[in-house]
Amino acid sequence: MNAEYRVKTPLGFGTTAALLPIASEIARGRIGIILDGCTTGIRYFDVSEVDGLPTVENIQRLQAMSHENPCLWAVERLRNGAYILDTETTGVGPDVGIIDIALVTARGQVLLNTLVSCDRPMQPGAYRVHHISESELRGKPTIADVWKENVYLFTSREIVIYNASFDVGMLKQSLERYGIPLPPLRSFCLMAAYSAYIGETNGGNSYRNQRLSHACQHFGIPEGTHRALSDAKAARAVLVHLAHSWETPA
């Protein structure tokens, strides 16, 4: 079966509703996707059903298309068994550290959930958000301890993070205080994908960042409570809903 679908793709991401005719075949891994040409604002996809398991070539085509569409991007993260990470910190800036960290699987299993001791002073604004006091952090492991005991979790899978640049940056500068370089992580930004799905632009060539609370409200799921585990679970729920959102446009 061959069919051509024309999908509007402002700024490189596809319109989810237009992918509905091929969504079930993508989910079953029986689809080959070929990007065979484009004009301004339009992508042309030639879609062919493939008997049996997808070939390496078809998998590569699906992966290429996932970069064009946030819903397929989410499907790929779930199919790859990504972990979802969240952290809370003493504030923002170069002189802050991680004080709460959590990691959950794509299925919702909790792999890591701990408070972290930190010698950085707590910024009042940060406390008003997460309500973690410095007294609660006494006797907790350092970020170096947490990293050494869980390094395999961070480096063995893709890591999905809502606002990846912030959390990866915080992890990097927190570890560097202990002389530990952060190795390259296969990190992916869920905020960027969700913001592209919503499609509000800044008037230029970028999307307006959407808060995690906005994503939770949009999909009708419980919001996180600004603790690492709660927010990681909320981000996981957003990822799952985004993966299924070819059925309902934003």
Secondary structure, DSSP 8 states (H G I E B T S, - for coil): -EEEEEEE-GGG---GGGGHHHHHHHHTT-EEEEEEEEETTEEEEEEEE-SSS--HHHHHHHHHHHTT-HHHHHHHHHHTT-EEEEEEES-SSTT--EEEEEEEETT--EEEEEE----S---HHHHHHH---GGGGTT---HHHHHHHHHHHHHHS-EEETTHHHHHHHHHHHHHTTT-------EEEHHHHHHHHHT-B-SSSSB----HHHHHHHHT-----SSHHHHHHHHHHHHHHHHTTTSS--
